[in-house]
């Protein structure tokens, strides 16, 4: 689609080696002004780079702080080519009218498959036996080595990943129990638990799939670990601040827990050159992985396509569906109109003032779309092409306006 602002003038900064499909899609759509870096940038360097950037694409390491956002005067949107958006100050982005998109479900299968693989490995004590074999030791015995068939899997967080783990595990003969703070319909023969305590007490394996929220921070402490069955296994492939590492180490070394799989940590290296240190590194029957739950070729390609198309849709149609910072609007495309985007503070009277401006200029409205959240309002106006040339200028004068943009 031809937009009012030339596509080759849109400055795009892509960091952390996002999947090559991202560059390919942008260029196919006419966005050729691309800067592609394989690493993240510290805040001071990012501030320098982002000054004239209209769109930035990152993964999980780059921190889009309030300071960065304040200096990014031309920034229209941020694409997080990963599941989470914790690395972005969403409130600050919203206040400046910057749309933030991610791809929360594109790596679901990759994470679920890793969970199943780790369950099998931990129940068979593969990590410690493999480590022994590499040292020349021959630990050939069946003690504390179990099939997963018939075992009870407790899933904490029954969203897209948790529910897919449920389906895969049940197909291997496991009995599925789950706990979620929201009511979720079960897949297959899964059974919901009324409390976290109930799930912990009955499960042979516990797998965590929760977001990072104040409610989930350190939700698994020594008390919760002691509620688990003796000889149980726990996996955390969700967020690093969900399980207390010291408490987990204590339960593993005492022999109460058979094993653990951990993919996320309270403190993670910022780059490959930084040494990784964890209290679990000297514990037997533990699988430690460097935050790779969703790191497969297929997942990264899916994330690249999904997030890129969301960004392009926002740039070309104003559609903010999937945005975490401005209200999400899914919009039709109109070729017989001018489209204007108005982002403002969500206070009474703004919409009325917008319509007053249009009325005074005798502008015919062909379509009007509105969505609000607690702090931000987003209005998309399709107006007659014969409308006054003063519209854009006068809309910028509306009180509480954050940003106005003529799309086409």
N, C-alpha and C positions, 0 to 999 in steps of 0.2 A: 504494500500500500504506500502511496505517495503521501508523506506528511509535510506539514508546513515548514518544519526545520529539516534541512537536508541531512540524509542519513550519513553521508560521508563526513559530516561535521560533528557527529556524535562521538565523543571521546570515551572509549571503553578500556578499562583497566582490569585485566584478569590476573589473579595471583594464585600462588600455591600449586601451579601446574594442573589446573582444572583440565578435565578430559578434552582431548583434541576435537571432539565433536562440537564443543562449544564454539571454538573459533570457526569451524566449518559452517555451522548453522548461521552465525552472525554474518559471515561473508556472503553466504548464499542469499541472505535477505538484504544485502546492500550496505551492511555496516562494516566498513573497511578500515576505520581508524582505530586499530586495536593495539594495545600494549600487553604482551603476554610474558609473565614472569613465573618461574618454577618455584620460587620461594615466597614465604610471607614477608611482611615488612614491619619493622618496629614502628611505634607510633610517630616518632619525629620524621622518619623517612616517608611514611604513608601520608602524612600531612602535606609534605612537599609534592608527592606524586598525584594526590587526589584533588589538588587545587582547581584544575580545569576539567575534571572528569565528570561525565554525565551519568555513567553507569560503572559500578565496580562489582567484580565477581570474586568471591573468596571461598575458602573451605573453613576448617574449624580453628586454625591457628591465628589467623589475622583478627585483631581486635578493633572493631569499629566503635570506638568510644565516643562519648559526648564531645570531647575535645576535637576528635577527627571530624565529626559531623559538623561542628561549628565552623570549621575551616573549609568545608566542602560546599562552596556556594553554588556550584552548578549541578550538584549531584541530584539525580532524579530517582534512582533506584539502586538497591543493593541486592545482589543475587548470592545466596549462601548455597553453594553446591555441596550440600551435606544434609543431614537430618535436622540438627538443631540450629537455633539462632541465639544461643547463650552468649556468643562472642560479639553480639551487636546490641548496642543500647537502643532498644526499640522505642522507648518513650521519647528519647531525643530525636530519633528519626521521624517519628510521627509529628512532633512539634515543628519540624522543619519541612514537613510535607514530602518526605522521602519514603517511597514504597520499599518494603523488604520482603523478599520471596525466598523460599527454600524448596527442598524436595523431600518431604518427610517420609514418603512411602516407597521410594525407588529402590532402596537396598534391603527391603523387608526379607526377601528370600535369602539373600546372602547371610544376614545375621541369623536367621532361623536355622540354616544349614550348619553354621558353625556351632550353634548351641547343641544341636543333635550330635554332632561329631564329638564335642567335648564331653557330653554326658556319657557316651559309650567309652571314651578314653579314660575318664575318671572312675567310672564304675569297674573298669578292668585294671585299674592302677597302672595304666600305660606310661604316664610321665615318669614315675619313679623307676619302673622296670627298664624303660628306654635309657634313662640316665645311668643306671647300673650297668647295662650292656655296653654302653659307650666307654665305661671305665674297665670293662673286662669281667664284670660280675654277672653271674647267671642265676637270676631270680625266677626259676621255673617252678611255680606252685600255684595252687588255686585259692589260697587263703585270701579272704576279703576281696575276691574278684567275682563280679556278678553280671548276669545278663540284665538288660534293661526291660525285657519283656515281663509284664506283670507288676512292675514297680510303679509307685505313685509319684507322678510329677506335679509339683505345685508351682503354678505360674503366677507371679505377682505383677499385675499390669496386663490386662487382656485386650490390648489394642491391636494394631495391625501386625506387629511382630509377635507379641505374645500369643495371639490367636493362630498365627501360622505355625508357630512352634507346637501348639496344641494339636493341630491337624497332622503334622509330620510325626510327632511322638506317638500319637494314637495309632497311626498306621504301622508302627513298630511294636505295638502291643502294650504300650504304657497306659496306665489309668490316669486321667487328667483331672486335676482340681485347679481352680483359679480364684484369685481375689482381686477385685478392682473397686475403687471408691465410687465408680459409676456403674449403673446397671448395664450389663452386657449379656447379650444372648450367647449361649454356648455353641461351639462348633462340635459336631459329632456327639459323642457321649460325655463330653466334659461336664464337670459338676462345679457349681459355684460355691464358695465358702463365705460364710457370713462375717468372718473376721480374719485378720492376718494371723492371729494366734492359732486359730483352728487349722489354717493351711500349714503353718510351720510344724505343728504337732503330728500331722498325718503323712507328711511328704517324705519320700526317700530321696528325692532330688528337688531342689528349689531353684527356680530360674527367675531373675529379676528383669523386668521390662517396663520401667517407669521413667517419666521425664524428670528433669531437675527442677524441683519446686521446694518451697519452704517445708511442705508437708513430707516430702520424700528425703530431705537431707538427713543423713545418718539414721534412716529408718531401721536399719539392721545393725543393732549394737550387740553387746555381750548378752543382754537379757533375751533378745530374740534368737540369737544363735544357740543359747542353752535350751530354748524351747524345741529346737529341732531334734529329730530322732538321733540316737547314737548311731554313728556310721553313715549318716546322710551326706549328701553332696550339695554344694551351693555354687551357683554361677551368677556372675554379674557382668552383663554385656550392655548395661544401660548407661549409667552415669557414675562418675568417679566419687561423688560425695554421698552415695547411698549406703555403702557398707563401711563400717569402721574397720580398717585394716588390722590394727593392733589386736582388737577383739577376735577377729577372724583367725589371725595367726595363733593366738592362744588356744582356740578350740581345735585347730588342726594339729598343733604340736602335742596337745593332751591326748589326742586319739579319739576325741568325741566325734569329730567330723572326719569322714573318709577322704574328702578331697575338695578342691575348689578350682573354678575357672574364672579368671579375672581379665577383662579386656580394657577396663577403664580404671583410672586411678585419680586420687585426690590431687596429685601433682604429676604432670606429664611433661616430658622434654619438649622444648619448642622447636627443636630441629634434630636431625640425625647425629649431628656432632656433639650434642649435649648428652651426657651419660644418664641412663635410666637407673634409678635406685628405688627399691621397694623392700619393705620388711618381709615380704613373702618369698624373696629370692632364695632363701636357704631352707625352705619348707618342702617336705616330700609330697608327692602326689598333688602338685599344683600346676595348672597351666596358666602361664602369664603371656599375654599377647599385647602388642603395641597399638591398641585401639584400632583394630582391623576388622571389626565385625562386619562392616559394610564395604570393606576394601576388596572388591572383586572387579574384574574387567567389566563384567555385565552390569554391576550396580553403578559403577562410575559413569558408564555410557548412558544408562537410564537417567541418572541424576543430571548429567549434562544436557540431555534432550529436554527433560521436564522443566528444569529451572530456566533454561535459555528461552524456551517458548513462552513461559510466563513473563519474562522480562520483555520480550519482543511484543507480546500482546499488550503489555502496559504502555510501551513506547508508541505503538501504532494505533491502538484502539482506545486506550485509557482503561482497559479492563484490569481491575486490581484483585481479581479472584485469587485467593491464596496468600494475600498480603497479610503480614503480621503487624504492620505499623499504621497503615491507613485503612479505612473501612473497605472490605472486599465487595466489589461490584463486578458482575458479569454483564458485558454489554454487547448489543448487536452492532454491526457496522452499517453506517448510512453513507451512501455516496452522493446524496442530493442535499447535503447540509454541511455547515461549518460545525466542528465539534470543539467545545471549550471545556477545560477541566478546572474546577475551582475547589481547592482544599482550604479549609478554614477551621477555626476553633469551634467546637460544638457548644455554642451559646445561643440563647433565644434571639430571634430577629434577623439572623444572617440570610436565611433563605428568602425572607420577605424583602430584604434590601436588594438581594440579587434580582428578584422579580421586578422590583420597582425600577431598577436600572434598565432592564430590558423593556419595560413598559414605556418609560420616558423616551427611549430611543426608537419606539415603535418597531421592536424586533419581534418577529414571529417565531415562537418556540415550536419546533417540530418534535422534540423529545426531551424529557428531563428525567434524570435518574439520581436518586439520593440514597446515601447510606451513611450512618453515623456509628461511632462507638462512644465510649465515655468522654473522650476529650477532643476527637477529630470528626469533622463533617466533610463528606466528599460529594460534590455535585457535578454531574456531567450534563452539559447543555448541548443539544443539537438545535442549531438555529438556521433560519433561512439564509441562503447564500447572499441574498440581497440586503442583509441586515447592515446596520451602521458600522463603519470602520472604528467607531469610538467604543464599541462594546468592551473589548479587551482592556483598554485603558481605564474605563470607568469601573470595571469589575475589580481591578487591582486596588481601587480606592475604597471598596467595601470594607467596613470595619471588621476586624478579626480575621481578615484574609491572611492565609499563610503562603499560598502559591496559586497563581493562575497560569494556565498554559493553553495556547491554541494548538490543537492537534492536527487538524486538517480543514 
